[in-house]
Amino acid sequence: MMSRRTNRQGLQRGAQMLALGCLLLSASGFAQVSSIGDKQEGVNRGDQLPTVLKKVGVSQHLNQPLPLQAAFVDDTGKQVVLGDYFGKHPALLSLVYYNCPMLCSEELDGMTGALEMVKLTPGKDFDVIIISIDPTETPAIAAKKKAFYLKRYGRPETAAGWHFLTGQKAAIDAVTDAVGFGYVRVPGPDGTLSQFAHASSLEIVTTEGKLAQYYLGVEYSPKDVLLGLIQASDNKIGSPVANILTYCYHYDPETNKQSLRVARVVQFGGMVTVAGLGGFMFLMFRRDLKLGREHSLTAHEEAASEAKARDLKKKENG
């Protein structure tokens, strides 16, 4: 009986320590913040956007023609003009930059995920056109990004329908102005103007090269994308959508660095605490097991002694 009580007490104590460990681990997890350059919303005081975001947004220029003579370089290094991709099929257009550490990958992830469920074929039924807004990016960077998303899409035979373009600022601005895509340079982690604040959107463009539909955010309905492409193939123009924007911004060289340092200290302290608690729990479990075995052995010896005494007493009485 004493052995069972001791084991039960040991298990209860172990469960209590395990619960405390989970609580401390959760606390250290809540102390995490975004790393420098990760996606954040930026400082928003009151109802006012940060000053930099006042120049950022998407104005829906439905029925606006794209600058089809704008010159770019594709992911193979070939010189092209935007008009090369129109005349036969509609297109899905995305304005991002390939080295974006924040929202752009989520936008391309959302686009690719939607296209996986759209029963149309890039290169045959429509084209995918991705244009970098960073004039310093190269065709090699574009090719790497294309390979990544083509693999994710899972249909390598459609490679000819995916176009990842880079270009000079004049051509980039001609496209962004036509689309109504406002963006600005912002400081990166090193303090240089190496990143961009911009909103996230996809555009569907008609066979004739006119803007037919906007999809805002980073998640897109496959049904809406399919319908938009079908309508754009007949050069039909869609309707404006609610202008709810998702911003790719921002890096704060002071508050973000300081909060990052504080979070790292808290996280380290939490890890040390959990490691120490784990060691303590291990030692306590070992002690409880040892005590349980000792009590079990003692109880067994006492029971044997009592049985032997009863046998001797029976012999004496007999």
C-alpha positions, 0 to 999 in steps of 0.5 A: 500500500505504501509503495502505491501511495509513493508512486502515485505521489511521484506521478502527481509531482511529475505532472505538476512539474510538467505543467509548470514546464509547459507554462514556462515554455509557452511564456518564452514562446509568446516573447517572440517578435518578428526578426528585423525585416520580417513582415510588420504593419508599421507604426500606426498612430490613431487612424493615420497610416505611417507617412511612407504608406500614404504613397503606397496603394492600388488604384483600380484602373479598369480598362486601362491599357498596359504599356505594351512597348515597355522593354524588359528582360525575361528569366532566360536573359532574352530582351522582350516587350510586354506586348509579346505576351498578348494577342492570343491569351489573357494574363495574370499579372503580379508586381513584386520584387524577388528578394522581398523578405516580407509579403511578396512570397505570400502573394506568389504562394497565394497565386500559385495555390489558386492556380493549382485549382484552376483547370486552365493551362499556363501558356495555352489558355493564359500567361503568368507575368511577374514583374520585379519593381526593383531595377537592380534585380537580375534575370538570374534572380528571376530564373531562380524564383521561377524555378521555385514556383514552377516546382511548387505548381507541379506542372513543369510542362507549363514553363513556357507560360510563366514569365518572370521579368526584370527591367529598368526603372522607366519601364517598371514605372510605366507599368506601375503607373498604368496599373495604379500600383504605388510603391516607395523604397524603404530602408532595409536592415542595414539602413540602406534603401534596399527594400520596398513598401507596397501593397499586394494585388493581382491583376487580370489583363485581357487578350488586348492588354487592358486591365480587366480585374483586380484581386487584393490581398494574398489569398485568392479564390480559384473560382474568381480567378477562373471566371476572371480569366474566362471573361478576360479572354473575351476582352470583358472588363470586370467591376472594382473590388473593395479596396482592402489593402495588405501592405508589405512594410516595414523596418524600424531601425530603432524600435525593431532592433530594441524589441528584438534584443529584449525578446532574444534575452527573454527567449534565452532565459526561457530556454535556460529555465525549461532546460533546468526544469527538465533536468530537475524533473529527471532527477526527481523522477529517478529519486521517486522510482528509487524510493518506490523500489525501496518501499516495495522491497521493504514491504515485501520483506515485512510481508515475508517476515510476518508470514514466517512468524505465522508459520512458526506460531502455527508449528508451536501451537500444533 
